[in-house]
Amino acid sequence: MAAPTSDPRKRSKRGDGDDLTEVGDGTEQDDWMQAKTLVKPDDQLELNETELKEEFTRILTANNPHAPQNIVRYSFKERQYKQTSSVDQLAVHFALDGNLLHKDSDEARRQLSRMGLSEQKEEEKEEEKEEVAEAEGGAAAEEGGEEGGAEGEGKEEGGEEGASPAPPVAKGGSKEKKLTNQFNFSDRASQTYNNPFRDRGTVTEPPPRASFASNVTQWEIFDAYQEDFEKQEKSKEKKVLPGRKEEGKTKKKFTMTETSNDDISRIESATKIVERMVNQNTYDDIAQDFKYWEDVSDEYRDQEGTLLPLWRFSFEKAKKLAITSVCWSPGYKDLFAVSCGSYDFMKQGNGLIIFWTLKNPSFPECFFEADSGVMCLDIHPQHQHYIAAGFYDGSVAVFSTVERRDGPIHRCTAKNGKHTDPVWQVRWQKDDADNNMNFYSISSDGRICLWTILKNEMVYQDVIRLCLPDVSAEGPDGIKVPTTGCGTAFDFHKQKDYLFLVGTEEGKVHICSKAYTSHFIDSIDAHNMAVYKVCWNHYHPKIFITCSADWTVKIWEMKDKMDKNEGGDDSRKPLFSFDLNNSVGDVAWSPYSSTVFAAVTSDGKAFVYDLNVNKYEPLCEQMVAQKKKTKLTHIDFNPTFPMVIVGDDRGNVISLKLSPNLRKMKAEKKGAPPVDEATKIQREVEKLEKILSMVREQPTEATAN
């Protein structure tokens, strides 16, 4: 017998990668194969036979270990969040999308021909045809064609005998063709427990319905239009005639029902919240800078700082107007108000009062339009919804943001003390003995008026008239007429509210008292041109600052009568004088330090000084205006945040963040208790007093030498 040869089909059952395990006759494999050596770790446990044969049972579950177990969903029935009991444990490891084709379609035939399966199917079909032909031939041989059938069968048998070894080769050859993207795999199935699902249904009551039917005719339409026309006519009536109180009450009820039924008023608060959210996303980078960004370069320079531009507030109706005053709200640290008017005598028009918030820089919170330019405003320190304003035509008014009115709730006229010149500044004061609100105003007509708000009217009282004793004009008959000064700014003392400063257009600064209405406590020839701002220091009771159109900012000290007599002419000299090379529109002390102040000029620059760091040069001199020939008019510090707002003559307000060098504070020791307000004020006074003592000593040393 011949030696058995290895069957190629049996060998093909092995993987192609099993060649390394075959033992060959030659020594080629032994030459390059490396002997496998087991490397045993030093800390491996040595187990005996009993321990090695010990079995550990592990139970496999169908739960997904990565599936969350604490999913909660909102239950509308119970109106609360409830934990979901059923969690999807299915984890998909492999997914393959496929498609089925009909075997007789053109696409299937092309794939079969490409994979070589069409020839195999044709051979199988031919074999089936031959078998059918054999059956038919046998039947024909019985009828008389036995010889032909026998010969045919003999030929077929001979063909089969001759081709008997060939079919396995042919079949083997056809099986050796592998299909593309095929691999050996094994199927395993396991039955897992599925959590039962529960169906829960509820039946709700249908909403109430009512059927309404009516016929519409021409006269009904006419009556409806007439009724609507009468409503519009009633809403246009603003003045109520005396003696018709009942009609006024019905009108108020009508307007209240109209506003309550208005759909927009219902969603006003919700839309305002959504608007602030959209703006917070829109200006997210600015909000991040405002909250967290600090200028790192300040660590490498001691006497320099920067102003980081933040939000820019602009309103369409204020584009052609100038910002005439800015004022932060005492109760809301993100809210401020600005007044808009015109400083040009030839270009007078309407005015605006605008309330802006840092939470919505795209549109104002509210605004009031006026028929005359608004030159100044002030927010009441206790009742923040009351705003006092002064106009270019000399009138003063009180607005309220709570009452839904387009105009002021109180306004003076020519009959009750209206100024004859523009009102340049107004300032609220403490309530009087009868708890009536009152404020002061100053105008170019030389009058400083006290305005007291009663229930239905506003009463005025002249506090002082600014007379010029050295200058007198001659009348038509040679009579000397006293000349009045033009007041431009004033400021009340922080501790002594009866004491106040007055700046005039002639460059003088008067120290006045509410008790003396006929003369001044003191007068100083402060500047050569109009004084635009006077301001007491927040901490030191005797220090105040002034700015003027003569390009200078000066710091003064109020002298007592004894000091004034001893000091002579030196007492009239300022403690500090700074030349800013352009007209200074406004100056403001910082609320956090007694030595820091800021000023703006007509060439678009902002200056920040710190006397404790540098007594001669500003720590920051920065161009703030974005366009050429834009004048900066006013500046004010935020009482809480390290930022300032600056107004220009184009109706824009720019907010700026102070870098760390511009707001240096005394570092507290670690673990020390927080400093109370009195101690902080005392420290700031001592810090400023130390600098002032150095300045005061200079003239005495010069005279001694």
C-alpha positions in Angstrom: 0.0 0.0 0.0 1.1 3.5 -0.7 2.0 5.8 2.1 -0.8 8.1 3.1 -0.4 11.6 1.9 -1.5 14.6 3.9 -4.9 15.8 2.8 -4.8 19.4 1.8 -8.3 19.9 3.0 -7.3 18.7 6.5 -4.3 21.0 6.5 -6.4 24.0 5.4 -8.4 23.7 8.6 -5.4 25.2 10.4 -5.0 28.9 10.4 -2.4 30.5 8.2 -0.6 31.7 11.2 0.0 28.1 12.6 3.1 27.5 10.4 5.3 28.0 13.4 3.8 25.0 15.2 4.5 22.6 12.3 7.5 20.3 12.5 9.4 20.4 9.2 12.0 18.0 7.9 14.6 20.7 7.3 16.5 22.7 9.9 15.7 26.2 8.4 13.1 26.9 11.1 15.3 25.7 13.9 17.9 28.1 12.8 15.9 31.3 13.4 13.4 30.2 16.0 14.2 31.3 19.5 13.5 29.1 22.5 10.7 30.3 24.7 11.8 30.9 28.2 9.4 31.6 31.0 10.3 34.7 33.0 9.0 34.4 36.6 8.5 37.6 38.6 10.3 37.9 41.9 7.1 38.6 43.9 5.0 35.8 42.3 3.2 33.6 44.8 4.1 29.9 44.8 1.1 27.8 44.9 0.9 24.0 45.5 -1.2 21.6 43.5 -4.2 21.8 45.8 -4.3 25.6 45.5 -3.8 25.5 41.8 -6.7 23.1 41.4 -9.0 25.2 43.5 -11.9 26.6 41.6 -13.3 30.1 42.0 -16.8 30.6 40.8 -17.7 33.9 39.1 -21.2 34.7 38.2 -21.6 36.8 35.0 -24.6 39.1 34.9 -26.1 40.9 32.0 -25.9 44.3 33.8 -23.8 47.0 32.2 -21.3 48.2 34.8 -21.0 51.6 33.1 -24.7 52.2 33.0 -25.8 55.0 35.4 -28.0 53.9 38.3 -29.3 57.3 39.4 -31.1 58.7 36.4 -33.9 61.1 37.4 -36.7 62.5 35.3 -39.3 65.1 36.0 -42.7 63.7 36.8 -45.4 66.1 35.7 -48.0 64.3 37.8 -46.2 64.6 41.1 -44.4 67.8 40.0 -41.0 66.7 41.2 -37.9 64.8 40.0 -38.1 61.0 40.5 -35.5 58.3 40.0 -36.0 56.0 37.1 -36.2 52.3 38.1 -35.5 50.7 34.7 -32.0 51.3 33.2 -31.1 50.2 29.7 -28.3 47.6 30.2 -27.7 47.0 26.5 -24.1 47.6 25.4 -23.4 47.4 21.7 -19.8 46.2 21.0 -20.1 45.8 17.2 -22.6 46.8 14.7 -22.5 46.3 10.9 -25.1 47.5 8.6 -25.8 45.3 5.6 -28.3 44.9 2.8 -29.9 42.0 0.9 -30.0 41.6 -2.8 -32.2 39.3 -4.8 -30.1 36.5 -6.4 -31.6 37.0 -9.8 -31.0 40.8 -9.9 -28.3 42.4 -12.0 -26.3 43.6 -8.9 -26.3 40.0 -7.4 -25.1 38.5 -10.7 -22.3 41.0 -10.9 -21.2 40.2 -7.3 -21.4 36.5 -7.9 -19.3 36.8 -11.1 -16.8 38.9 -9.3 -16.5 36.3 -6.5 -16.4 33.3 -8.9 -19.6 31.7 -7.6 -21.4 31.9 -10.9 -19.3 29.2 -12.6 -20.0 26.8 -9.7 -23.7 27.4 -9.9 -23.6 26.8 -13.6 -21.9 23.4 -13.1 -24.5 22.5 -10.5 -27.2 23.4 -13.0 -25.6 21.3 -15.7 -25.4 18.3 -13.4 -29.1 18.7 -12.6 -29.9 18.8 -16.3 -27.8 15.6 -16.9 -29.7 13.8 -14.2 -33.0 14.8 -15.7 -31.8 13.8 -19.1 -30.8 10.3 -17.7 -34.3 9.9 -16.3 -35.9 10.8 -19.6 -33.4 8.5 -21.5 -34.3 5.5 -19.4 -38.0 6.0 -20.1 -37.3 6.3 -23.8 -35.2 3.1 -23.8 -38.1 1.1 -22.5 -40.1 2.3 -25.5 -37.7 1.2 -28.1 -34.6 3.4 -27.9 -32.7 1.0 -25.6 -29.6 0.9 -27.8 -29.2 4.6 -28.1 -30.0 5.0 -24.4 -27.6 2.2 -23.5 -24.8 3.8 -25.5 -25.6 7.1 -24.0 -25.6 5.5 -20.6 -22.3 3.8 -21.3 -20.8 7.0 -22.4 -22.1 8.7 -19.4 -20.8 5.9 -17.1 -17.5 6.0 -18.9 -17.4 9.7 -18.5 -18.2 9.3 -14.8 -15.6 6.6 -14.4 -13.0 8.7 -16.2 -13.9 11.8 -14.4 -14.4 10.3 -10.9 -11.1 11.6 -9.5 -11.7 15.0 -11.1 -14.8 16.3 -9.3 -13.3 16.5 -5.8 -10.4 18.5 -7.4 -12.9 20.7 -9.1 -15.0 21.0 -6.0 -12.0 21.5 -3.9 -10.8 24.2 -6.3 -14.1 26.0 -6.1 -14.1 25.8 -2.3 -10.6 27.2 -2.1 -11.9 30.6 -3.4 -12.5 32.7 -0.3 -15.1 35.3 -0.1 -14.0 38.8 0.6 -14.5 40.2 4.2 -15.1 36.7 5.6 -13.6 35.5 8.8 -14.1 32.6 11.2 -16.4 33.3 14.0 -18.4 31.4 16.6 -21.9 32.1 17.9 -22.7 32.1 21.5 -26.1 32.8 23.0 -27.2 33.3 26.5 -30.6 34.1 27.9 -30.8 37.0 30.3 -33.5 38.4 32.5 -35.3 41.4 31.1 -37.0 43.8 33.5 -40.7 43.9 32.9 -42.2 47.1 31.6 -45.2 48.7 33.1 -47.7 50.7 31.3 -49.5 53.5 33.2 -52.2 55.6 31.8 -54.2 58.5 33.1 -57.4 60.1 31.9 -57.6 63.9 32.1 -60.6 66.1 32.0 -61.1 67.8 28.6 -60.8 71.6 28.7 -64.2 73.3 28.9 -65.7 74.3 25.6 -68.5 76.7 24.7 -70.2 77.1 21.4 -70.9 80.6 20.3 -72.9 81.6 17.3 -73.9 85.0 16.1 -74.8 86.9 12.9 -72.7 89.8 11.8 -74.4 92.7 10.2 -73.2 96.1 9.0 -74.6 98.0 12.0 -72.9 95.7 14.5 -69.5 96.3 12.8 -70.2 100.1 12.8 -71.0 100.0 16.6 -67.8 98.1 17.3 -65.7 100.6 15.4 -67.5 103.5 17.2 -66.8 101.9 20.6 -63.1 101.4 19.8 -62.9 105.0 18.5 -64.4 106.3 21.8 -61.8 104.3 23.8 -59.0 105.8 21.8 -60.4 109.3 22.4 -60.6 108.7 26.1 -57.0 107.4 26.3 -55.8 110.6 24.6 -57.3 112.8 27.2 -54.6 113.6 29.7 -55.9 116.5 31.6 -58.8 116.0 34.0 -61.1 119.0 34.6 -61.6 120.0 38.2 -64.8 118.8 39.7 -64.9 115.6 37.6 -63.2 113.2 40.0 -65.5 110.3 39.2 -64.7 110.5 35.6 -60.9 110.6 36.4 -61.3 107.5 38.6 -63.1 105.6 35.8 -60.4 106.7 33.4 -57.7 105.4 35.7 -59.6 102.1 36.1 -59.9 101.9 32.3 -56.2 102.5 31.7 -55.3 100.0 34.5 -57.5 97.3 32.9 -56.0 98.0 29.5 -52.4 97.6 30.8 -53.3 94.5 32.8 -54.9 92.9 29.7 -52.0 93.8 27.5 -50.1 90.7 26.6 -46.7 92.4 26.4 -46.9 93.6 30.0 -47.5 90.1 31.2 -44.3 88.7 29.8 -42.2 91.9 30.4 -40.2 90.5 33.3 -39.6 87.2 31.5 -38.4 88.9 28.3 -36.1 91.1 30.3 -34.5 88.1 31.9 -34.1 86.4 28.5 -32.7 89.6 27.0 -30.1 89.7 29.8 -29.2 86.1 29.2 -28.7 86.7 25.5 -26.5 89.7 26.2 -24.5 87.8 28.7 -23.7 85.2 26.1 -23.1 87.8 23.4 -20.6 89.8 25.6 -19.2 86.8 27.5 -15.6 87.7 26.8 -16.2 91.2 28.2 -17.9 89.8 31.3 -15.0 87.4 31.9 -12.6 90.3 31.6 -14.6 92.4 34.0 -14.8 89.6 36.6 -11.4 87.9 36.4 -8.9 89.7 34.1 -6.0 91.5 35.7 -3.1 93.3 33.9 -0.1 91.1 34.6 2.3 93.7 33.3 1.5 95.8 36.5 3.8 93.5 38.4 6.8 94.7 36.4 6.0 98.4 36.7 5.3 100.3 40.0 4.2 103.7 38.8 2.1 102.9 35.8 -1.3 101.5 35.2 -3.8 100.9 32.4 -7.6 101.2 31.8 -9.2 98.1 30.1 -12.2 99.1 27.9 -15.2 97.0 28.8 -18.8 97.7 27.6 -19.8 100.6 25.4 -23.3 102.0 25.9 -24.9 103.8 23.0 -28.5 104.6 22.3 -30.0 105.6 18.9 -31.8 108.6 20.3 -28.7 110.0 22.0 -26.3 109.9 19.1 -26.4 113.7 18.4 -26.4 114.6 22.1 -23.6 115.0 24.6 -23.4 113.2 28.0 -23.9 116.1 30.4 -23.7 114.1 33.7 -23.3 110.6 35.0 -24.5 109.1 38.3 -24.3 105.6 39.8 -27.3 104.3 41.7 -26.7 104.2 45.5 -28.8 101.0 45.9 -27.9 99.0 42.8 -24.2 98.6 42.1 -24.7 97.8 38.4 -27.2 100.6 37.5 -26.3 104.1 36.5 -28.1 107.1 34.9 -26.9 109.6 32.4 -28.4 112.9 31.1 -28.1 114.0 27.5 -28.2 117.5 26.2 -26.0 119.9 24.3 -23.4 122.4 25.5 -23.6 124.3 22.2 -25.9 127.4 22.5 -26.8 127.3 18.8 -27.7 123.6 18.7 -30.3 123.2 21.4 -33.0 120.5 21.1 -34.6 117.7 23.0 -33.0 116.0 26.0 -32.8 112.5 27.4 -32.4 110.7 30.8 -31.2 107.1 30.3 -30.8 104.3 32.8 -28.1 101.7 31.9 -27.2 98.5 33.6 -24.0 96.4 33.2 -26.2 93.4 32.7 -27.7 94.7 29.4 -25.4 97.0 27.4 -27.4 96.7 24.2 -30.5 98.6 25.3 -31.3 100.9 28.3 -33.4 99.8 31.2 -35.6 102.9 30.8 -35.4 106.4 29.5 -37.3 109.7 29.7 -37.5 112.2 26.8 -37.6 115.9 27.5 -38.4 119.0 25.4 -35.2 120.7 26.6 -31.7 119.5 27.0 -31.1 117.8 30.3 -27.9 119.3 31.8 -27.6 117.4 35.1 -29.3 114.8 37.3 -29.0 113.1 40.7 -30.5 109.9 42.1 -32.0 110.0 45.6 -29.8 108.2 48.1 -32.7 106.5 49.9 -35.5 106.4 47.3 -33.6 105.3 44.2 -36.6 105.6 41.9 -36.6 109.4 42.3 -34.4 111.4 39.9 -33.9 115.2 40.1 -32.9 116.8 36.8 -32.0 120.3 35.6 -32.7 121.6 32.1 -31.1 124.0 29.7 -34.2 126.3 29.8 -33.7 126.8 33.6 -36.4 124.5 34.9 -35.9 121.6 37.3 -38.0 118.4 37.5 -38.4 115.2 39.4 -38.9 111.9 37.6 -40.0 108.5 38.9 -39.0 105.2 37.4 -41.8 103.4 39.3 -44.7 105.4 38.1 -45.5 104.6 34.4 -45.3 108.1 33.2 -43.5 109.5 30.2 -42.8 112.9 31.7 -41.8 114.2 35.2 -44.1 114.0 38.2 -43.0 117.5 39.3 -41.6 120.4 37.2 -41.2 124.1 38.0 -42.4 126.8 35.7 -41.9 130.5 35.4 -44.5 131.1 38.0 -42.8 129.1 40.8 -39.1 129.9 40.7 -37.8 128.7 37.4 -34.2 129.7 36.7 -33.5 132.1 33.9 -30.3 130.4 32.8 -29.3 126.7 32.4 -29.2 124.6 35.5 -25.7 123.1 35.7 -26.0 120.8 38.8 -28.7 119.4 41.2 -28.1 117.5 44.4 -30.4 115.7 46.8 -30.1 116.4 50.5 -31.5 114.8 53.7 -35.3 115.2 54.3 -36.3 118.2 56.3 -38.1 118.2 59.7 -41.4 117.4 58.1 -39.9 114.4 56.2 -40.3 116.2 52.8 -37.8 115.4 50.1 -35.7 118.4 49.0 -32.8 119.1 46.6 -30.6 122.0 45.6 -29.9 123.5 42.2 -27.3 125.9 40.8 -27.6 128.0 37.6 -25.8 130.6 35.6 -28.3 133.2 36.8 -26.4 133.3 40.1 -29.1 131.6 42.2 -28.8 128.5 44.4 -32.3 127.3 45.1 -33.7 124.8 47.6 -36.6 122.8 46.2 -39.0 121.1 48.6 -41.4 118.4 47.3 -44.8 118.5 48.9 -47.8 116.3 48.0 -48.9 117.9 44.8 -46.4 120.7 44.3 -42.8 121.8 44.4 -41.9 124.8 46.5 -38.6 126.8 46.0 -36.5 129.0 48.3 -33.4 131.0 47.3 -30.5 130.0 49.5 -27.9 132.4 48.2 -27.2 134.7 45.3 -23.7 134.8 43.8 -22.8 138.5 43.8 -19.6 140.0 42.6 -18.7 142.8 45.0 -15.7 144.1 43.1 -17.5 144.4 39.8 -20.5 146.6 39.2 -22.3 147.7 36.1 -23.6 151.2 35.4 -27.3 151.6 34.7 -28.9 154.1 32.2 -28.9 156.9 34.7 -25.4 156.2 36.1 -26.7 154.0 38.9 -24.4 151.2 39.8 -26.1 147.8 39.5 -24.6 144.8 41.3 -23.3 142.1 39.1 -24.2 138.5 39.8 -21.8 135.6 39.3 -22.6 132.6 37.2 -22.6 129.4 39.2 -21.4 126.2 37.4 -20.9 123.6 40.1 -21.4 122.9 43.8 -20.8 120.1 46.3 -22.0 119.5 49.8 -19.6 118.4 52.6 -19.7 114.7 53.4 -19.9 115.1 57.2 -21.2 118.7 57.6 -24.1 118.9 55.3 -24.7 122.6 56.0 -21.3 123.4 54.3 -20.9 123.4 50.6 -18.6 124.6 47.8 -19.6 126.7 44.8 -17.7 127.0 41.5 -18.3 130.0 39.2 -17.8 130.9 35.6 -15.3 133.6 36.7 -12.9 131.0 38.1 -13.8 131.6 41.8 -14.6 129.0 44.4 -16.8 130.0 47.3 -17.2 128.2 50.6 -20.8 128.7 51.7 -23.1 127.7 54.5 -26.9 127.1 54.5 -27.1 129.4 57.5 -25.6 132.5 55.8 -27.6 133.6 52.8 -26.0 137.0 52.3 -22.3 136.3 52.3 -19.7 133.6 51.8 -17.5 132.0 54.5 -14.5 132.2 52.2 -13.7 132.9 48.5 -10.7 131.7 46.5 -9.5 132.8 43.1 -9.0 129.3 42.0 -8.8 129.4 38.2 -8.4 131.7 35.3 -11.4 130.3 33.5 -14.7 128.7 34.3 -14.7 126.0 37.1 -16.4 122.8 35.8 -16.3 120.7 38.9 -15.7 121.0 42.7 -15.6 117.9 44.8 -14.9 117.2 48.5 -12.6 114.3 49.4 -14.5 111.2 50.6 -12.2 110.8 53.7 -10.4 114.1 54.6 -12.9 116.8 55.8 -10.8 119.8 54.7 -9.6 118.7 51.2 -11.4 119.4 48.0 -10.5 119.3 44.3 -11.4 121.6 41.3 -11.0 121.4 37.6 -11.4 124.1 35.0 -11.3 125.0 31.3 -7.8 126.5 31.9 -6.3 123.0 31.6 -5.6 122.5 35.3 -6.7 120.3 38.2 -6.0 121.7 41.6 -6.3 120.4 45.2 -7.1 122.8 47.9 -7.4 122.8 51.7 -10.1 124.7 53.6 -8.5 127.0 56.1 -9.9 128.2 59.4 -10.0 131.9 60.1 -7.0 131.8 62.4 -5.0 129.8 59.9 -6.0 132.2 57.1 -4.7 135.2 59.0 -1.4 133.5 59.9 -0.8 132.0 56.4 -1.2 135.3 54.5 -1.1 134.9 50.7 0.3 131.4 50.9 -3.1 130.1 52.1 -4.5 131.0 48.7 -2.2 128.7 46.9 -3.3 125.2 46.0 -1.6 122.2 47.6 -1.3 120.5 44.2 -1.7 121.7 40.7 -1.7 119.5 37.6 -1.6 120.8 34.0 -3.4 118.3 31.6 -2.7 120.2 28.4 -6.4 120.6 27.5 -9.7 121.7 28.9 -10.7 119.4 31.9 -14.3 118.5 31.7 -14.7 116.6 35.0 -12.7 115.2 38.0 -13.7 112.7 40.6 -12.2 111.3 43.8 -12.1 107.5 44.1 -14.3 105.9 46.8 -11.7 103.4 47.9 -8.6 105.6 48.4 -8.1 109.2 49.7 -5.2 109.8 47.3 -6.6 108.5 44.0 -8.6 110.7 41.6 -9.4 110.7 37.8 -10.1 113.4 35.2 -11.1 113.6 31.6 -10.2 116.2 29.0 -11.5 117.6 25.7 -8.9 115.8 23.6 -10.4 112.4 24.5 -7.9 111.3 27.2 -8.5 110.0 30.7 -6.0 110.6 33.6 -5.7 108.6 36.8 -3.5 110.0 39.6 -2.4 108.5 42.9 -0.7 111.0 45.2 0.6 108.2 47.4 2.7 106.8 44.5 3.5 109.9 42.4 2.7 113.5 43.3 3.7 114.9 40.0 2.8 112.6 37.1 -0.3 110.5 36.4 -0.1 106.7 36.7 -2.3 106.4 33.7 -2.8 108.7 30.7 -4.9 106.9 28.1 -6.8 107.8 25.0 -10.4 106.6 25.5 -12.3 108.3 22.7 -12.6 106.0 19.7 -13.0 108.8 17.1 -11.0 111.9 16.5 -12.3 115.2 17.8 -14.4 113.4 20.4 -14.5 115.2 23.7 -14.8 113.5 27.0 -17.3 115.3 29.3 -17.8 113.4 32.5 -16.3 110.6 34.6 -17.4 108.7 37.8 -16.1 105.8 39.9 -18.2 102.8 40.7 -18.7 102.6 44.5 -18.2 98.9 44.6 -16.4 97.6 41.5 -12.9 98.7 40.3 -14.2 100.5 37.3 -15.1 104.0 36.0 -17.6 105.2 33.4 -16.8 108.0 30.9 -19.2 110.0 28.8 -18.4 111.9 25.6 -20.1 114.5 23.5 -21.5 111.9 21.0 -23.9 110.2 23.4 -21.7 107.3 24.2 -20.7 105.9 27.7 -17.6 103.7 28.0 -16.9 101.6 31.0 -13.2 101.0 31.9 -11.6 98.6 34.4 -8.7 99.9 36.6 -5.6 97.8 36.6 -4.1 96.7 40.0 -1.6 99.5 40.1 -4.4 102.1 40.0 -6.3 100.7 43.0 -3.5 99.7 45.4 -4.7 99.2 49.0 -2.9 98.5 52.2 -2.4 94.8 52.5 -3.9 93.2 55.6 -2.0 90.7 57.7 -3.0 87.1 57.3 -5.3 86.0 60.0 -6.0 89.5 61.1 -9.7 90.4 61.8 -11.4 92.5 59.2 -11.0 96.3 59.5 -14.1 98.2 60.5 -15.2 101.3 58.6 -14.0 103.8 61.2 -10.5 102.4 61.2 -10.4 102.4 57.4 -11.4 106.0 57.3 -8.7 106.9 59.9 -6.0 105.2 57.9 -7.0 107.0 54.7 -6.9 110.3 56.5 -3.5 109.6 57.9 -2.2 108.5 54.5 -3.4 111.8 52.9 -2.2 113.9 55.9 1.3 112.4 55.6 1.5 113.6 51.9 0.0 117.0 52.8 2.5 117.6 55.6 5.3 117.2 53.1 3.7 119.9 50.8 2.9 122.2 53.7 6.5 122.2 54.9 8.0 123.4 51.6 7.0 127.1 51.9 8.1 127.4 55.6 11.5 125.9 54.7 11.9 128.4 51.9 11.1 131.3 54.1 13.5 130.0 56.8 16.4 129.8 54.4 
